[in-house]
Amino acid sequence: MGRDVDNKRWRASATAAAWWGVFLPSALLVLLAVWLGMASRFSPWLVMGTVALLLLCLGLVLFRLRSGETRWLEYWREIVPCFISVHDRRLRIVQSNALFDQYFGQRRGQHCYRVYKGRDSPCQQCPVLKSFADGRVHSAQERLLTPDGRRLEVVVTSAPLHGARGQVDAVVEMFTDITEVKKLERQLALMGRAVAGMAHRIKNIVMGLEGGIFVVNTGMENDDQDMVKEGWEMVQRNVAKVSTIMRDLLFCAKERQPRLQPGVSPQRITEEVFQLFHERLRNDDIELLLERTGPEHQGNYDGEGLHNLLSNLVANAIDACRFDPQAGSKSHRIIIRCQGRPDGSTLLEVEDNGAGIPEDVGSKLFEEFFSTKGTEGTGIGLLVVRKIAEEHGGRVDFESRPGEGTCFRVLIKPAPAAAGN
């Protein structure tokens, strides 16, 4: 349908161009020749009137051609697949194309830095200001924020628009959306950094596996069942570590559709995670508690994803208690909470009284593979938590006080019934 409309526009414009640019001037020239032939036999006033009529007709033709060219320029300006805006010296938007208006709205007369980034002052290294200053083309990469909250990665190119005397009257700014390209770059970077960051951890796990195998073999040679059992537990423990790392890596390294299923209960998943870690903490001086608020409810959730989410949060809380500098002077406690809310959403909380998170580290927690545990941590866990929460239409936030503890909160929502079928 759209292509047919474009073809009709093209044929209509071509017909108009042929009429106004070829047939009409030719007809006027023929008419001029006839009039001049007749005028040579009559008065000079008729000749002057004929010339005046010719100039008027040519003026009309040029006007039509120019207006047609302007319409074509406007047409092509609207279909260009990038954002275009024109700025004055006060950095106000004076013109913009259709794609710009679609994403940012009609913002003519407003300052560009407020429209793009919500700032109250011009951006540092602004390419528009540079083009006004030196009259040259400048490029940069920027991150823009649309009114509906979307973040766009763009390549910005600014070019000066010169006046009749060569002065820069305005600057045109063009944005090319490279959000998907940057997303792909981040995914590739995640994979590379994951391999490099986990090399030491995997080496330790392999050494643990080798040690477990050695203990098992020694126990079998000496017919010592206790030693065989001990060695087999070492093997199982390290295999579980490898499985966890690979599962978390796959969560972050590729696009994944959540396996939504009807009848999944967040309360039951919370109980499963509690039982899993409660057994593991029997020999640790860490108390694990479970609190449930409200009746049990069910919905369309990814049960495996929620289990993974809670497991990562509890594992981080355990590490926060184990690595607490005050571990010898206080008893550590971890609380898992699950609360159903009236709007159908679920609030999951994991609170600990461990080491806490330093203020200068809090802003980096959800960055790519950031970890406070050095070579003992991969930094994948919280990325997995955030991704699973977003797959359930939710979000993650936290509160922490250094030396007192941390509380992570995850708000999730069940998917519509049709999504689980």
C-alpha positions as CSV (number, residue, x, y, z in Angstrom):
1,M,0.0,0.0,0.0
2,G,2.8,2.4,1.0
3,R,4.7,1.6,-2.2
4,D,1.7,2.3,-4.4
5,V,1.2,5.7,-2.7
6,D,4.9,6.5,-3.3
7,N,4.6,5.5,-7.0
8,K,1.5,7.7,-7.4
9,R,3.3,10.6,-5.8
10,W,6.3,10.0,-8.1
11,R,4.1,9.9,-11.3
12,A,2.1,13.0,-10.2
13,S,5.3,14.9,-9.5
14,A,7.0,13.7,-12.7
15,T,3.9,14.8,-14.7
16,A,3.9,18.2,-13.0
17,A,7.6,18.6,-13.7
18,A,7.2,17.7,-17.4
19,W,4.3,20.2,-17.7
20,W,5.9,23.1,-16.0
21,G,9.4,22.4,-17.0
22,V,9.0,21.3,-20.7
23,F,5.6,21.7,-22.3
24,L,4.6,25.1,-20.9
25,P,8.0,26.8,-21.7
26,S,7.9,25.3,-25.2
27,A,4.4,26.6,-25.7
28,L,5.4,30.0,-24.5
29,L,8.3,30.2,-26.9
30,V,6.0,29.3,-29.8
31,L,3.6,31.9,-28.7
32,L,6.4,34.4,-28.3
33,A,7.6,33.7,-31.9
34,V,4.0,34.3,-33.2
35,W,3.6,37.5,-31.3
36,L,7.0,38.8,-32.3
37,G,6.1,38.0,-36.0
38,M,2.9,40.0,-35.6
39,A,4.5,42.7,-33.5
40,S,7.1,43.4,-36.2
41,R,4.2,44.7,-38.3
42,F,2.7,46.8,-35.6
43,S,3.8,49.3,-32.9
44,P,6.7,49.0,-30.5
45,W,4.3,49.1,-27.6
46,L,3.0,45.7,-28.6
47,V,6.6,44.4,-28.6
48,M,7.2,45.8,-25.1
49,G,4.0,44.3,-23.9
50,T,4.9,40.9,-25.4
51,V,8.3,41.0,-23.7
52,A,6.7,41.9,-20.3
53,L,4.2,39.0,-20.7
54,L,7.0,36.6,-21.5
55,L,9.0,37.7,-18.4
56,L,5.8,37.3,-16.2
57,C,5.2,33.8,-17.6
58,L,8.9,32.8,-17.1
59,G,8.7,34.1,-13.5
60,L,5.6,31.9,-12.9
61,V,7.4,28.9,-14.4
62,L,10.5,29.4,-12.2
63,F,8.3,29.9,-9.1
64,R,6.5,26.6,-9.8
65,L,9.8,24.8,-10.4
66,R,11.2,26.2,-7.2
67,S,8.1,25.3,-5.2
68,G,8.1,21.8,-6.7
69,E,11.8,21.4,-5.8
70,T,11.0,22.6,-2.3
71,R,8.2,20.0,-2.0
72,W,10.6,17.3,-3.2
73,L,13.2,18.4,-0.6
74,E,10.6,18.3,2.1
75,Y,9.5,14.9,1.0
76,W,13.0,13.5,1.1
77,R,13.7,15.2,4.4
78,E,10.7,13.4,5.9
79,I,11.8,9.9,4.8
80,V,15.5,10.2,5.7
81,P,16.1,7.4,8.3
82,C,17.8,9.6,10.9
83,F,16.9,12.4,13.3
84,I,17.4,15.9,11.8
85,S,17.1,19.2,13.7
86,V,18.2,22.7,13.0
87,H,19.5,24.9,15.9
88,D,20.1,28.6,16.3
89,R,22.9,30.2,18.3
90,R,21.0,29.9,21.5
91,L,20.8,26.2,21.0
92,R,17.0,26.3,20.4
93,I,15.4,23.9,17.9
94,V,14.0,25.8,15.0
95,Q,13.2,22.9,12.6
96,S,13.0,19.1,12.8
97,N,12.0,16.2,10.6
98,A,9.3,13.6,11.0
99,L,11.4,11.0,12.7
100,F,12.6,13.5,15.2
101,D,9.1,14.6,16.0
102,Q,8.0,10.9,16.3
103,Y,10.6,10.2,19.1
104,F,10.9,13.6,20.8
105,G,7.7,15.4,19.9
106,Q,7.5,18.8,18.2
107,R,10.0,20.8,20.3
108,R,10.6,23.9,18.2
109,G,11.7,26.8,20.3
110,Q,13.1,24.6,23.1
111,H,16.8,24.1,24.0
112,C,18.3,21.0,22.6
113,Y,20.1,20.0,25.8
114,R,16.8,20.0,27.7
115,V,15.0,18.0,25.0
116,Y,17.7,15.3,24.6
117,K,19.0,14.9,28.1
118,G,16.8,16.8,30.5
119,R,19.8,19.1,31.3
120,D,19.6,22.7,32.4
121,S,22.8,23.8,30.7
122,P,24.6,22.9,27.4
123,C,26.5,19.6,27.2
124,Q,30.2,19.5,27.4
125,Q,31.9,19.1,24.0
126,C,28.7,20.0,22.3
127,P,29.2,19.5,18.5
128,V,26.6,22.2,17.7
129,L,28.6,24.8,19.6
130,K,31.8,23.6,17.9
131,S,30.2,24.1,14.5
132,F,29.0,27.6,15.4
133,A,32.6,28.4,16.6
134,D,34.7,27.2,13.7
135,G,32.1,26.6,10.9
136,R,33.2,23.0,10.4
137,V,31.5,19.5,10.6
138,H,31.8,17.7,13.9
139,S,30.9,14.2,15.0
140,A,30.5,12.5,18.4
141,Q,28.7,9.6,20.1
142,E,26.0,10.5,22.5
143,R,23.3,8.9,24.7
144,L,19.9,10.5,24.4
145,L,16.8,10.1,26.6
146,T,13.3,10.2,24.9
147,P,10.3,11.6,26.7
148,D,8.9,8.0,27.2
149,G,12.1,6.9,29.0
150,R,13.9,5.1,26.2
151,R,17.7,5.5,26.0
152,L,19.1,5.9,22.5
153,E,22.8,5.4,21.5
154,V,23.4,7.7,18.5
155,V,26.2,9.1,16.3
156,V,25.8,12.8,16.1
157,T,27.0,14.9,13.1
158,S,26.7,18.7,13.1
159,A,27.1,20.9,10.0
160,P,27.0,24.7,9.7
161,L,24.4,26.5,7.6
162,H,26.0,29.6,6.1
163,G,24.3,32.8,5.2
164,A,24.7,35.1,2.2
165,R,27.8,36.7,3.6
166,G,29.4,33.4,4.7
167,Q,28.5,33.6,8.4
168,V,27.1,30.6,10.3
169,D,23.4,31.4,10.7
170,A,22.4,28.0,12.1
171,V,23.6,24.4,12.6
172,V,21.9,21.3,11.4
173,E,22.3,18.2,13.6
174,M,21.8,14.7,12.4
175,F,21.5,11.6,14.7
176,T,21.9,8.1,13.5
177,D,20.4,5.5,15.9
178,I,23.0,2.8,16.7
179,T,21.3,1.4,19.8
180,E,21.1,-2.1,18.4
181,V,24.7,-2.0,17.3
182,K,25.8,-0.9,20.8
183,K,23.7,-3.6,22.3
184,L,25.4,-6.2,20.1
185,E,28.8,-4.7,21.1
186,R,28.0,-5.0,24.7
187,Q,26.9,-8.7,24.3
188,L,30.2,-9.5,22.6
189,A,32.1,-7.6,25.3
190,L,30.2,-9.5,28.0
191,M,31.2,-12.8,26.5
192,G,34.9,-11.8,26.2
193,R,35.0,-10.3,29.7
194,A,33.2,-13.3,31.2
195,V,35.8,-15.7,29.8
196,A,38.7,-13.6,31.1
197,G,37.1,-12.8,34.4
198,M,36.2,-16.4,35.2
199,A,39.5,-18.0,34.2
200,H,40.8,-18.0,37.7
201,R,37.6,-19.2,39.2
202,I,37.3,-22.1,36.8
203,K,40.9,-23.1,37.4
204,N,40.1,-23.4,41.1
205,I,37.0,-25.5,40.4
206,V,39.0,-27.8,38.2
207,M,41.6,-28.2,41.0
208,G,38.7,-29.0,43.3
209,L,37.4,-31.7,40.9
210,E,40.9,-33.2,40.6
211,G,41.2,-33.3,44.3
212,G,37.8,-35.0,44.7
213,I,38.7,-37.6,42.1
214,F,42.0,-38.3,43.8
215,V,40.2,-38.8,47.2
216,V,37.6,-41.1,45.5
217,N,40.3,-43.2,43.9
218,T,42.3,-43.4,47.1
219,G,39.2,-44.5,49.0
220,M,38.3,-47.1,46.4
221,E,41.9,-48.5,46.5
222,N,41.8,-48.7,50.3
223,D,38.2,-49.8,50.5
224,D,37.5,-46.8,52.6
225,Q,33.8,-45.8,52.1
226,D,34.1,-42.7,54.2
227,M,36.9,-41.4,52.0
228,V,34.9,-42.3,48.9
229,K,31.9,-40.4,50.2
230,E,34.0,-37.4,51.1
231,G,35.7,-37.3,47.7
232,W,32.4,-37.7,45.9
233,E,30.9,-34.8,47.8
234,M,33.9,-32.7,46.7
235,V,33.2,-33.7,43.1
236,Q,29.4,-32.9,43.4
237,R,30.1,-29.5,45.0
238,N,32.5,-28.4,42.3
239,V,30.3,-29.7,39.5
240,A,27.4,-27.6,41.0
241,K,29.7,-24.6,40.9
242,V,30.5,-25.1,37.2
243,S,26.8,-25.6,36.4
244,T,25.9,-22.4,38.2
245,I,28.5,-20.4,36.3
246,M,27.5,-21.7,32.9
247,R,23.8,-21.2,33.6
248,D,24.4,-17.6,34.7
249,L,26.7,-17.0,31.7
250,L,24.0,-18.2,29.3
251,F,21.5,-15.9,31.0
252,C,23.6,-12.9,30.2
253,A,25.3,-13.8,26.9
254,K,22.2,-14.4,24.7
255,E,18.7,-13.2,24.2
256,R,16.4,-15.5,26.1
257,Q,12.6,-15.8,26.2
258,P,11.4,-16.6,29.7
259,R,9.6,-19.9,30.0
260,L,6.4,-18.7,31.4
261,Q,4.0,-21.3,32.8
262,P,0.7,-20.9,34.4
263,G,0.1,-21.9,38.1
264,V,3.6,-20.9,39.3
265,S,3.7,-19.8,42.9
266,P,6.4,-17.3,44.0
267,Q,5.8,-18.4,47.6
268,R,6.6,-22.0,46.8
269,I,9.8,-21.0,44.9
270,T,10.8,-18.9,47.9
271,E,10.4,-22.0,50.2
272,E,12.4,-24.2,47.8
273,V,15.3,-21.7,47.8
274,F,15.1,-21.4,51.6
275,Q,15.3,-25.2,52.0
276,L,18.2,-25.4,49.6
277,F,20.3,-22.9,51.4
278,H,19.1,-23.9,54.9
279,E,20.8,-27.3,54.4
280,R,24.0,-25.7,53.2
281,L,24.3,-23.3,56.1
282,R,24.0,-26.0,58.8
283,N,27.7,-25.8,59.5
284,D,28.0,-22.0,59.2
285,D,27.3,-19.5,61.9
286,I,24.6,-17.8,59.7
287,E,20.9,-17.9,60.5
288,L,18.6,-18.1,57.5
289,L,14.9,-17.1,58.0
290,L,11.8,-17.1,55.8
291,E,9.0,-14.6,56.1
292,R,5.8,-14.8,54.0
293,T,3.1,-12.1,53.9
294,G,-0.4,-12.7,52.6
295,P,-2.0,-15.8,51.1
296,E,-0.3,-17.9,48.5
297,H,-1.0,-16.8,44.9
298,Q,-0.2,-18.2,41.5
299,G,0.4,-16.7,38.0
300,N,2.3,-16.9,34.8
301,Y,6.0,-16.9,35.8
302,D,9.2,-18.4,34.8
303,G,9.7,-20.7,37.7
304,E,13.3,-21.6,36.8
305,G,14.2,-17.9,36.4
306,L,12.7,-16.9,39.7
307,H,14.6,-19.7,41.4
308,N,17.8,-18.5,39.8
309,L,17.1,-14.9,40.8
310,L,16.5,-15.7,44.5
311,S,19.4,-18.2,44.6
312,N,21.8,-15.5,43.4
313,L,20.6,-13.0,45.9
314,V,20.9,-15.4,48.8
315,A,24.3,-16.5,47.7
316,N,25.4,-12.9,47.6
317,A,24.0,-12.4,51.1
318,I,25.9,-15.4,52.4
319,D,29.1,-14.0,50.9
320,A,28.4,-10.6,52.5
321,C,28.2,-12.4,55.9
322,R,31.3,-14.6,55.3
323,F,33.4,-11.7,54.1
324,D,32.3,-9.4,56.9
325,P,35.3,-7.9,58.8
326,Q,33.1,-8.1,61.9
327,A,32.3,-11.8,61.4
328,G,33.8,-12.7,64.8
329,S,32.0,-10.1,66.8
330,K,28.4,-10.5,65.7
331,S,25.9,-13.2,64.7
332,H,24.8,-13.0,61.0
333,R,21.3,-13.3,59.8
334,I,19.7,-13.5,56.4
335,I,16.0,-13.0,55.8
336,I,14.1,-14.1,52.7
337,R,10.7,-12.3,52.3
338,C,7.9,-12.9,49.8
339,Q,4.9,-10.5,49.8
340,G,1.9,-10.7,47.5
341,R,0.5,-7.2,46.7
342,P,-3.1,-6.2,45.9
343,D,-2.3,-5.3,42.3
344,G,-1.2,-8.9,41.6
345,S,2.6,-8.2,41.7
346,T,5.0,-9.8,44.1
347,L,7.7,-8.2,46.2
348,L,10.8,-10.4,46.9
349,E,13.4,-9.3,49.5
350,V,16.7,-10.7,50.6
351,E,18.1,-8.9,53.6
352,D,21.4,-9.6,55.5
353,N,23.4,-7.9,58.2
354,G,26.7,-8.6,56.6
355,A,29.5,-6.2,55.4
356,G,27.2,-3.9,53.5
357,I,28.1,-2.1,50.2
358,P,30.4,0.9,50.2
359,E,28.8,4.1,48.8
360,D,31.4,4.3,46.0
361,V,30.6,0.8,44.8
362,G,26.8,0.9,44.9
363,S,26.4,2.7,41.5
364,K,28.5,-0.1,39.8
365,L,26.7,-3.1,41.1
366,F,24.6,-3.6,38.0
367,E,27.4,-2.8,35.6
368,E,28.9,-5.5,33.4
369,F,30.5,-8.2,35.6
370,F,31.4,-5.9,38.5
371,S,32.4,-7.8,41.6
372,T,33.7,-6.8,45.1
373,K,35.1,-10.3,45.7
374,G,38.2,-10.0,43.5
375,T,39.1,-13.3,41.9
376,E,36.5,-15.1,44.0
377,G,33.6,-13.5,42.2
378,T,32.5,-13.4,38.6
379,G,30.1,-10.4,38.9
380,I,27.4,-12.3,36.9
381,G,24.9,-12.8,39.7
382,L,23.3,-9.4,39.9
383,L,23.2,-9.1,36.1
384,V,21.2,-12.3,36.1
385,V,18.9,-10.9,38.9
386,R,18.2,-7.7,36.9
387,K,17.6,-9.5,33.6
388,I,15.1,-12.0,35.2
389,A,13.3,-9.1,36.9
390,E,13.0,-7.2,33.7
391,E,11.7,-10.3,31.9
392,H,8.9,-10.3,34.5
393,G,8.1,-6.7,33.9
394,G,9.8,-5.7,37.2
395,R,12.8,-3.9,38.7
396,V,15.5,-4.3,41.2
397,D,16.7,-1.8,43.9
398,F,18.6,-2.0,47.1
399,E,19.4,-0.2,50.4
400,S,22.8,-0.7,52.1
401,R,24.8,0.7,55.0
402,P,28.5,-0.2,55.2
403,G,29.1,-2.4,58.2
404,E,25.4,-2.9,58.9
405,G,24.0,-4.9,56.0
406,T,22.0,-4.8,52.7
407,C,18.5,-5.4,51.5
408,F,17.7,-6.2,47.9
409,R,14.1,-5.7,46.7
410,V,12.7,-7.3,43.5
411,L,9.3,-6.4,42.2
412,I,7.9,-8.8,39.7
413,K,4.5,-9.1,37.8
414,P,2.8,-12.1,36.3
415,A,2.5,-12.2,32.6
416,P,-1.0,-12.1,31.0
417,A,-2.7,-15.5,30.7
418,A,-2.2,-15.8,26.9
419,A,1.6,-15.4,27.3
420,G,1.8,-18.7,29.1
421,N,0.0,-20.8,26.5
